[in-house]
Amino acid sequence: MRVDEFAFPGPLRDRLVGAVLSGAKTSTTGLLAEYEREGEPLPVVGTRGAVVDSDGRIVAVTETTEVRVVPLGEVDLRHALDEGEGYASVAEWRAGHERFWHGEELRAAIGDPAFTVDDGTAVVLERFRLIADFR
């Protein structure tokens, strides 16, 4: 089973994991470039993931129900809302994700201090359902 780590350990991960556990978060977004850089396969429908909290404990299991790779400029409202972070529009969703993707932690993790995204940046949109809650 793969390990699902939402964001980096800390307050953001804690909020995202809480949203998964509450059922508010049923989708997530990754950069295709991260998968490629890490040599990770893309999620596949039916794959189960062990959701870990900021302490590295497995708190839930999810199952992938849909995967799409699209340009960032084509992310739709349904996906943005289903991320469960309280976004009311795609513009809000994108601004929040750009803050994360342009942040020091992500840039350090991918080894590019000038990394940026634009409308053409390929993103992996994953939809999932909660299978087990270990709280």
C-alpha positions as CSV (number, residue, x, y, z in Angstrom):
1,M,0.0,0.0,0.0
2,R,1.4,3.4,-0.8
3,V,1.8,6.1,1.8
4,D,-0.2,9.3,1.3
5,E,1.4,12.4,2.7
6,F,-0.6,15.5,2.3
7,A,1.7,18.5,2.2
8,F,4.7,18.6,4.6
9,P,4.4,17.7,8.3
10,G,2.9,20.6,10.2
11,P,-0.3,22.7,10.4
12,L,-1.2,22.3,6.7
13,R,-0.9,18.5,6.8
14,D,-2.9,18.4,10.0
15,R,-5.7,20.4,8.3
16,L,-5.7,18.3,5.2
17,V,-5.7,15.0,7.1
18,G,-8.6,16.4,9.2
19,A,-10.5,17.2,6.1
20,V,-9.9,13.7,4.7
21,L,-11.1,12.2,8.0
22,S,-14.2,14.4,8.1
23,G,-15.1,13.5,4.5
24,A,-14.7,17.1,3.3
25,K,-11.6,16.3,1.2
26,T,-12.2,13.8,-1.6
27,S,-9.7,15.1,-4.1
28,T,-6.0,16.2,-4.2
29,T,-3.6,17.7,-6.7
30,G,0.0,16.9,-7.3
31,L,2.6,18.2,-9.8
32,L,3.4,15.7,-12.6
33,A,7.0,16.9,-12.4
34,E,7.2,15.7,-8.7
35,Y,6.1,12.2,-9.8
36,E,8.6,12.2,-12.6
37,R,11.4,13.5,-10.4
38,E,10.8,11.0,-7.7
39,G,10.3,8.1,-10.2
40,E,6.8,7.5,-8.6
41,P,4.1,5.9,-10.7
42,L,0.9,7.9,-11.1
43,P,-2.0,6.8,-8.9
44,V,-4.2,4.1,-10.4
45,V,-7.9,3.7,-9.8
46,G,-8.4,1.1,-7.1
47,T,-5.1,1.9,-5.4
48,R,-5.3,2.1,-1.6
49,G,-3.2,4.7,0.3
50,A,-2.3,4.9,4.0
51,V,-2.9,8.5,5.1
52,V,-0.2,9.6,7.6
53,D,-0.4,12.5,10.0
54,S,2.4,14.9,10.9
55,D,3.8,12.4,13.3
56,G,4.0,9.7,10.6
57,R,1.1,7.6,12.1
58,I,-1.3,5.9,9.7
59,V,-4.7,7.5,10.5
60,A,-6.8,6.4,7.5
61,V,-6.9,4.4,4.3
62,T,-8.2,5.8,1.1
63,E,-9.0,4.3,-2.3
64,T,-8.4,6.1,-5.6
65,T,-11.5,6.5,-7.7
66,E,-10.4,8.7,-10.5
67,V,-7.1,10.1,-11.9
68,R,-6.7,12.8,-14.5
69,V,-3.6,14.6,-15.8
70,V,-4.5,18.1,-17.0
71,P,-2.8,21.5,-17.5
72,L,-3.2,23.7,-14.4
73,G,-5.3,26.1,-16.4
74,E,-7.9,23.4,-16.9
75,V,-8.6,22.5,-13.3
76,D,-12.4,22.6,-12.8
77,L,-14.5,24.0,-9.9
78,R,-15.7,20.5,-8.9
79,H,-12.1,19.4,-8.2
80,A,-11.3,22.7,-6.4
81,L,-14.3,22.4,-4.1
82,D,-13.7,18.7,-3.4
83,E,-10.2,19.4,-2.1
84,G,-12.1,20.3,1.1
85,E,-10.0,23.3,2.0
86,G,-12.9,25.8,1.8
87,Y,-12.2,27.3,-1.6
88,A,-15.2,28.9,-3.3
89,S,-13.6,29.3,-6.7
90,V,-10.9,27.9,-8.9
91,A,-9.1,31.2,-8.6
92,E,-9.0,30.8,-4.8
93,W,-7.9,27.2,-5.1
94,R,-5.1,28.1,-7.5
95,A,-3.8,31.0,-5.4
96,G,-3.6,28.6,-2.4
97,H,-1.8,26.0,-4.4
98,E,0.6,28.4,-6.0
99,R,1.5,29.7,-2.5
100,F,2.4,26.1,-1.6
101,W,4.1,25.2,-4.9
102,H,6.1,28.5,-4.8
103,G,7.0,28.0,-1.2
104,E,10.6,27.4,0.1
105,E,9.8,23.9,1.3
106,L,8.5,22.6,-2.0
107,R,11.2,24.4,-4.0
108,A,13.8,22.8,-1.7
109,A,12.2,19.4,-2.0
110,I,12.3,19.5,-5.8
111,G,15.8,21.1,-5.9
112,D,14.7,24.2,-7.9
113,P,14.7,27.5,-5.9
114,A,13.1,29.3,-8.8
115,F,10.3,26.8,-9.5
116,T,7.1,28.3,-10.7
117,V,3.9,27.0,-12.3
118,D,1.7,28.4,-15.1
119,D,-1.4,27.5,-17.0
120,G,0.4,24.8,-18.9
121,T,2.0,23.0,-15.9
122,A,0.8,19.4,-15.8
123,V,-1.0,18.5,-12.6
124,V,-2.3,15.1,-11.4
125,L,-5.9,15.4,-10.1
126,E,-6.8,12.4,-7.9
127,R,-10.2,11.7,-6.5
128,F,-10.5,9.2,-3.6
129,R,-12.9,7.8,-1.0
130,L,-12.2,7.1,2.7
131,I,-12.1,3.4,3.3
132,A,-10.9,3.3,7.0
133,D,-10.5,5.7,9.8
134,F,-8.0,4.7,12.5
135,R,-8.5,7.6,14.9
